[in-house]
């Protein structure tokens, strides 16, 4: 009996390091995140433009950060605890400054499910009040939907809500950097806000701007609000836009891939609905081919058209 116990103990001593190693190695993101520098202090992580998958770990969106001499401000915490940690590992290669704030530009999974990691680092989390409501309403469903895709890569991810809320606008001054959080009226999701650096004329637009890939009108989206928000957004006259999805761009590109598409959808569906056209005819008579260069064009064009038609019924 004694020998057996001793054997077990010895075996454990041998096994333990490899056990711990395999636990740690399965609990790391496999993403190779390398931020793009857009100004001396502002960086973007350009995410995959595909749909959420095990390979992209749900990071099918852009996030970013601003380095100041008094700490780092994160814009969107990514799709999971492990993705947030991977973001932080990449940031540590640039600066040793602590993470001071996390701003969530909206309530969609990839904007905020990494909050728990940054909260553990001592960051304060900020979002629009409408984004908080959205997170509270959809957070559990967002996690449940990611689970079968991300599996063990979702380890440690919890719904951690922002504690500081913005109604219309708020200005943070961190290490002398002016960072403005502006809420217009949402659109892609009700809580969509932007992060504006007035000195550099750089904006992290969150999901108000999609380029390279077709935007998605979701059941929670509102194309009328989205267009109105875009019209407020463009008054900023940003020089550099870190869009919610797609490559870093400027206002003409954002207008072409996002605003012009919203205008087309709304104009057509407004007329179709007022002319008493049926849903199916309204969709099939809409020529969206000017946007067929956008990724997911075939996949999303029908759903987008039908949701805007349904919005017209409600308007
Ligand atoms: Zn998004």
Boltz pocket constraint, residues with backbone or C-beta under 6 A from the ligand:
constraints:
  - pocket:
      binder: B
      contacts: [[A, 60], [A, 61], [A, 108], [A, 110], [A, 207], [A, 244], [A, 245]]
      max_distance: 6.0
